[in-house]
Amino acid sequence: MSTSAIEVSGEKVKAVWDKRLTETFCDICIKEILKGNRLGTHFTKDGWLKIMINFEKETGKAFSQRQLKNRWDALKKEWKAWKKLKGEDTGLGWNPIKRTVDASDDWWESCA
């Protein structure tokens, strides 16, 4: 689980993210991207508003835009690391059948 905190009336309120909340958040973000509410690299104000409204409607959690944006940024960072790991930067590949990172015998020998 992941958390982020914001201050509400002088108190820190943590957003606790589990798998279900993260998947719901990603699904909502994808819908807003497909609707054109993400121009370039940022969601529009209307896009964030709809994300907040739909997230609360689907999960019952009233997270702030800042909490949702923090989660977006954290997921983006994880995705970039995953993409790099799967890509050629590490010399590893991806096995779509096993759904695992794959390495050649040469790669393993170079690690020894």
PyMOL CGO cylinders between C-alpha atoms (Angstrom):
from pymol import cmd
from pymol.cgo import CYLINDER

trace = [
    CYLINDER, 0.00, 0.00, 0.00, 1.05, 3.55, -0.63, 0.3, 1, 1, 1, 1, 1, 1,
    CYLINDER, 1.05, 3.55, -0.63, 0.15, 6.73, 1.22, 0.3, 1, 1, 1, 1, 1, 1,
    CYLINDER, 0.15, 6.73, 1.22, 0.28, 10.48, 0.69, 0.3, 1, 1, 1, 1, 1, 1,
    CYLINDER, 0.28, 10.48, 0.69, -0.77, 13.17, 3.14, 0.3, 1, 1, 1, 1, 1, 1,
    CYLINDER, -0.77, 13.17, 3.14, -2.34, 16.62, 2.83, 0.3, 1, 1, 1, 1, 1, 1,
    CYLINDER, -2.34, 16.62, 2.83, -3.39, 19.12, 5.45, 0.3, 1, 1, 1, 1, 1, 1,
    CYLINDER, -3.39, 19.12, 5.45, -7.09, 19.69, 6.03, 0.3, 1, 1, 1, 1, 1, 1,
    CYLINDER, -7.09, 19.69, 6.03, -7.97, 22.27, 8.67, 0.3, 1, 1, 1, 1, 1, 1,
    CYLINDER, -7.97, 22.27, 8.67, -4.46, 21.99, 10.11, 0.3, 1, 1, 1, 1, 1, 1,
    CYLINDER, -4.46, 21.99, 10.11, -4.55, 18.17, 10.28, 0.3, 1, 1, 1, 1, 1, 1,
    CYLINDER, -4.55, 18.17, 10.28, -2.70, 15.80, 7.98, 0.3, 1, 1, 1, 1, 1, 1,
    CYLINDER, -2.70, 15.80, 7.98, -5.07, 13.43, 6.19, 0.3, 1, 1, 1, 1, 1, 1,
    CYLINDER, -5.07, 13.43, 6.19, -3.46, 10.43, 4.53, 0.3, 1, 1, 1, 1, 1, 1,
    CYLINDER, -3.46, 10.43, 4.53, -4.62, 8.85, 1.33, 0.3, 1, 1, 1, 1, 1, 1,
    CYLINDER, -4.62, 8.85, 1.33, -4.06, 5.10, 1.59, 0.3, 1, 1, 1, 1, 1, 1,
    CYLINDER, -4.06, 5.10, 1.59, -3.79, 3.40, -1.79, 0.3, 1, 1, 1, 1, 1, 1,
    CYLINDER, -3.79, 3.40, -1.79, -4.46, -0.31, -2.23, 0.3, 1, 1, 1, 1, 1, 1,
    CYLINDER, -4.46, -0.31, -2.23, -4.61, -2.30, -5.46, 0.3, 1, 1, 1, 1, 1, 1,
    CYLINDER, -4.61, -2.30, -5.46, -8.35, -1.74, -5.98, 0.3, 1, 1, 1, 1, 1, 1,
    CYLINDER, -8.35, -1.74, -5.98, -8.12, 2.03, -5.51, 0.3, 1, 1, 1, 1, 1, 1,
    CYLINDER, -8.12, 2.03, -5.51, -5.08, 2.24, -7.79, 0.3, 1, 1, 1, 1, 1, 1,
    CYLINDER, -5.08, 2.24, -7.79, -6.79, 0.23, -10.55, 0.3, 1, 1, 1, 1, 1, 1,
    CYLINDER, -6.79, 0.23, -10.55, -9.96, 2.32, -10.25, 0.3, 1, 1, 1, 1, 1, 1,
    CYLINDER, -9.96, 2.32, -10.25, -7.91, 5.52, -10.40, 0.3, 1, 1, 1, 1, 1, 1,
    CYLINDER, -7.91, 5.52, -10.40, -6.05, 4.30, -13.50, 0.3, 1, 1, 1, 1, 1, 1,
    CYLINDER, -6.05, 4.30, -13.50, -9.31, 3.29, -15.22, 0.3, 1, 1, 1, 1, 1, 1,
    CYLINDER, -9.31, 3.29, -15.22, -10.82, 6.73, -14.53, 0.3, 1, 1, 1, 1, 1, 1,
    CYLINDER, -10.82, 6.73, -14.53, -7.67, 8.48, -15.80, 0.3, 1, 1, 1, 1, 1, 1,
    CYLINDER, -7.67, 8.48, -15.80, -7.71, 6.41, -18.99, 0.3, 1, 1, 1, 1, 1, 1,
    CYLINDER, -7.71, 6.41, -18.99, -11.34, 7.40, -19.61, 0.3, 1, 1, 1, 1, 1, 1,
    CYLINDER, -11.34, 7.40, -19.61, -10.48, 11.08, -19.18, 0.3, 1, 1, 1, 1, 1, 1,
    CYLINDER, -10.48, 11.08, -19.18, -7.50, 10.77, -21.53, 0.3, 1, 1, 1, 1, 1, 1,
    CYLINDER, -7.50, 10.77, -21.53, -9.73, 9.16, -24.16, 0.3, 1, 1, 1, 1, 1, 1,
    CYLINDER, -9.73, 9.16, -24.16, -12.23, 12.01, -23.73, 0.3, 1, 1, 1, 1, 1, 1,
    CYLINDER, -12.23, 12.01, -23.73, -9.46, 14.50, -24.54, 0.3, 1, 1, 1, 1, 1, 1,
    CYLINDER, -9.46, 14.50, -24.54, -9.04, 15.87, -21.02, 0.3, 1, 1, 1, 1, 1, 1,
    CYLINDER, -9.04, 15.87, -21.02, -5.28, 15.41, -21.02, 0.3, 1, 1, 1, 1, 1, 1,
    CYLINDER, -5.28, 15.41, -21.02, -3.54, 17.76, -23.37, 0.3, 1, 1, 1, 1, 1, 1,
    CYLINDER, -3.54, 17.76, -23.37, 0.14, 17.01, -23.75, 0.3, 1, 1, 1, 1, 1, 1,
    CYLINDER, 0.14, 17.01, -23.75, 1.45, 15.83, -20.40, 0.3, 1, 1, 1, 1, 1, 1,
    CYLINDER, 1.45, 15.83, -20.40, -1.15, 17.34, -18.04, 0.3, 1, 1, 1, 1, 1, 1,
    CYLINDER, -1.15, 17.34, -18.04, -4.82, 16.81, -17.31, 0.3, 1, 1, 1, 1, 1, 1,
    CYLINDER, -4.82, 16.81, -17.31, -7.02, 19.84, -17.87, 0.3, 1, 1, 1, 1, 1, 1,
    CYLINDER, -7.02, 19.84, -17.87, -8.80, 21.47, -14.91, 0.3, 1, 1, 1, 1, 1, 1,
    CYLINDER, -8.80, 21.47, -14.91, -12.02, 19.85, -16.12, 0.3, 1, 1, 1, 1, 1, 1,
    CYLINDER, -12.02, 19.85, -16.12, -10.22, 16.51, -16.41, 0.3, 1, 1, 1, 1, 1, 1,
    CYLINDER, -10.22, 16.51, -16.41, -9.03, 16.66, -12.79, 0.3, 1, 1, 1, 1, 1, 1,
    CYLINDER, -9.03, 16.66, -12.79, -12.48, 17.70, -11.63, 0.3, 1, 1, 1, 1, 1, 1,
    CYLINDER, -12.48, 17.70, -11.63, -14.07, 14.73, -13.39, 0.3, 1, 1, 1, 1, 1, 1,
    CYLINDER, -14.07, 14.73, -13.39, -11.38, 12.40, -12.04, 0.3, 1, 1, 1, 1, 1, 1,
    CYLINDER, -11.38, 12.40, -12.04, -12.09, 13.60, -8.49, 0.3, 1, 1, 1, 1, 1, 1,
    CYLINDER, -12.09, 13.60, -8.49, -15.86, 13.29, -8.90, 0.3, 1, 1, 1, 1, 1, 1,
    CYLINDER, -15.86, 13.29, -8.90, -15.77, 9.86, -10.56, 0.3, 1, 1, 1, 1, 1, 1,
    CYLINDER, -15.77, 9.86, -10.56, -13.17, 8.54, -8.11, 0.3, 1, 1, 1, 1, 1, 1,
    CYLINDER, -13.17, 8.54, -8.11, -15.35, 9.51, -5.15, 0.3, 1, 1, 1, 1, 1, 1,
    CYLINDER, -15.35, 9.51, -5.15, -18.46, 8.12, -6.84, 0.3, 1, 1, 1, 1, 1, 1,
    CYLINDER, -18.46, 8.12, -6.84, -16.80, 4.75, -7.58, 0.3, 1, 1, 1, 1, 1, 1,
    CYLINDER, -16.80, 4.75, -7.58, -14.80, 4.33, -4.36, 0.3, 1, 1, 1, 1, 1, 1,
    CYLINDER, -14.80, 4.33, -4.36, -16.50, 6.44, -1.72, 0.3, 1, 1, 1, 1, 1, 1,
    CYLINDER, -16.50, 6.44, -1.72, -13.14, 8.13, -1.09, 0.3, 1, 1, 1, 1, 1, 1,
    CYLINDER, -13.14, 8.13, -1.09, -12.97, 11.94, -1.37, 0.3, 1, 1, 1, 1, 1, 1,
    CYLINDER, -12.97, 11.94, -1.37, -9.30, 12.41, -2.18, 0.3, 1, 1, 1, 1, 1, 1,
    CYLINDER, -9.30, 12.41, -2.18, -8.09, 15.90, -3.07, 0.3, 1, 1, 1, 1, 1, 1,
    CYLINDER, -8.09, 15.90, -3.07, -6.70, 16.81, -6.47, 0.3, 1, 1, 1, 1, 1, 1,
    CYLINDER, -6.70, 16.81, -6.47, -3.27, 17.04, -4.84, 0.3, 1, 1, 1, 1, 1, 1,
    CYLINDER, -3.27, 17.04, -4.84, -3.53, 13.49, -3.47, 0.3, 1, 1, 1, 1, 1, 1,
    CYLINDER, -3.53, 13.49, -3.47, -4.66, 12.17, -6.84, 0.3, 1, 1, 1, 1, 1, 1,
    CYLINDER, -4.66, 12.17, -6.84, -1.88, 14.09, -8.62, 0.3, 1, 1, 1, 1, 1, 1,
    CYLINDER, -1.88, 14.09, -8.62, 0.67, 12.72, -6.15, 0.3, 1, 1, 1, 1, 1, 1,
    CYLINDER, 0.67, 12.72, -6.15, -0.53, 9.21, -6.96, 0.3, 1, 1, 1, 1, 1, 1,
    CYLINDER, -0.53, 9.21, -6.96, -0.39, 9.94, -10.70, 0.3, 1, 1, 1, 1, 1, 1,
    CYLINDER, -0.39, 9.94, -10.70, 3.21, 11.17, -10.33, 0.3, 1, 1, 1, 1, 1, 1,
    CYLINDER, 3.21, 11.17, -10.33, 4.21, 8.13, -8.24, 0.3, 1, 1, 1, 1, 1, 1,
    CYLINDER, 4.21, 8.13, -8.24, 2.65, 5.71, -10.74, 0.3, 1, 1, 1, 1, 1, 1,
    CYLINDER, 2.65, 5.71, -10.74, 4.33, 7.54, -13.63, 0.3, 1, 1, 1, 1, 1, 1,
    CYLINDER, 4.33, 7.54, -13.63, 7.70, 7.18, -11.89, 0.3, 1, 1, 1, 1, 1, 1,
    CYLINDER, 7.70, 7.18, -11.89, 7.10, 3.45, -11.31, 0.3, 1, 1, 1, 1, 1, 1,
    CYLINDER, 7.10, 3.45, -11.31, 6.00, 3.00, -14.93, 0.3, 1, 1, 1, 1, 1, 1,
    CYLINDER, 6.00, 3.00, -14.93, 9.17, 4.70, -16.22, 0.3, 1, 1, 1, 1, 1, 1,
    CYLINDER, 9.17, 4.70, -16.22, 11.32, 2.40, -14.06, 0.3, 1, 1, 1, 1, 1, 1,
    CYLINDER, 11.32, 2.40, -14.06, 9.36, -0.64, -15.27, 0.3, 1, 1, 1, 1, 1, 1,
    CYLINDER, 9.36, -0.64, -15.27, 9.66, 0.45, -18.89, 0.3, 1, 1, 1, 1, 1, 1,
    CYLINDER, 9.66, 0.45, -18.89, 13.41, 0.87, -18.46, 0.3, 1, 1, 1, 1, 1, 1,
    CYLINDER, 13.41, 0.87, -18.46, 13.69, -2.56, -16.81, 0.3, 1, 1, 1, 1, 1, 1,
    CYLINDER, 13.69, -2.56, -16.81, 11.68, -4.21, -19.59, 0.3, 1, 1, 1, 1, 1, 1,
    CYLINDER, 11.68, -4.21, -19.59, 13.54, -2.32, -22.28, 0.3, 1, 1, 1, 1, 1, 1,
    CYLINDER, 13.54, -2.32, -22.28, 17.00, -2.58, -23.68, 0.3, 1, 1, 1, 1, 1, 1,
    CYLINDER, 17.00, -2.58, -23.68, 18.66, -0.30, -21.11, 0.3, 1, 1, 1, 1, 1, 1,
    CYLINDER, 18.66, -0.30, -21.11, 19.25, -3.25, -18.80, 0.3, 1, 1, 1, 1, 1, 1,
    CYLINDER, 19.25, -3.25, -18.80, 19.88, -5.89, -21.45, 0.3, 1, 1, 1, 1, 1, 1,
    CYLINDER, 19.88, -5.89, -21.45, 16.76, -7.69, -20.31, 0.3, 1, 1, 1, 1, 1, 1,
    CYLINDER, 16.76, -7.69, -20.31, 13.58, -8.43, -22.21, 0.3, 1, 1, 1, 1, 1, 1,
    CYLINDER, 13.58, -8.43, -22.21, 9.98, -9.36, -21.53, 0.3, 1, 1, 1, 1, 1, 1,
    CYLINDER, 9.98, -9.36, -21.53, 8.48, -12.82, -21.88, 0.3, 1, 1, 1, 1, 1, 1,
    CYLINDER, 8.48, -12.82, -21.88, 4.81, -12.22, -22.75, 0.3, 1, 1, 1, 1, 1, 1,
    CYLINDER, 4.81, -12.22, -22.75, 3.88, -15.87, -22.23, 0.3, 1, 1, 1, 1, 1, 1,
    CYLINDER, 3.88, -15.87, -22.23, 5.32, -16.15, -18.72, 0.3, 1, 1, 1, 1, 1, 1,
    CYLINDER, 5.32, -16.15, -18.72, 4.72, -12.44, -18.03, 0.3, 1, 1, 1, 1, 1, 1,
    CYLINDER, 4.72, -12.44, -18.03, 8.20, -12.15, -16.55, 0.3, 1, 1, 1, 1, 1, 1,
    CYLINDER, 8.20, -12.15, -16.55, 11.42, -10.28, -17.21, 0.3, 1, 1, 1, 1, 1, 1,
    CYLINDER, 11.42, -10.28, -17.21, 13.66, -12.42, -19.38, 0.3, 1, 1, 1, 1, 1, 1,
    CYLINDER, 13.66, -12.42, -19.38, 17.46, -12.58, -19.64, 0.3, 1, 1, 1, 1, 1, 1,
    CYLINDER, 17.46, -12.58, -19.64, 19.74, -14.43, -22.00, 0.3, 1, 1, 1, 1, 1, 1,
    CYLINDER, 19.74, -14.43, -22.00, 22.40, -16.87, -20.78, 0.3, 1, 1, 1, 1, 1, 1,
    CYLINDER, 22.40, -16.87, -20.78, 25.03, -14.28, -21.76, 0.3, 1, 1, 1, 1, 1, 1,
    CYLINDER, 25.03, -14.28, -21.76, 23.40, -11.72, -19.47, 0.3, 1, 1, 1, 1, 1, 1,
    CYLINDER, 23.40, -11.72, -19.47, 23.48, -14.12, -16.52, 0.3, 1, 1, 1, 1, 1, 1,
    CYLINDER, 23.48, -14.12, -16.52, 27.10, -15.02, -17.20, 0.3, 1, 1, 1, 1, 1, 1,
    CYLINDER, 27.10, -15.02, -17.20, 28.08, -11.33, -17.22, 0.3, 1, 1, 1, 1, 1, 1,
    CYLINDER, 28.08, -11.33, -17.22, 26.56, -10.98, -13.73, 0.3, 1, 1, 1, 1, 1, 1,
    CYLINDER, 26.56, -10.98, -13.73, 28.62, -13.78, -12.26, 0.3, 1, 1, 1, 1, 1, 1,
]
cmd.load_cgo(trace, "trace")
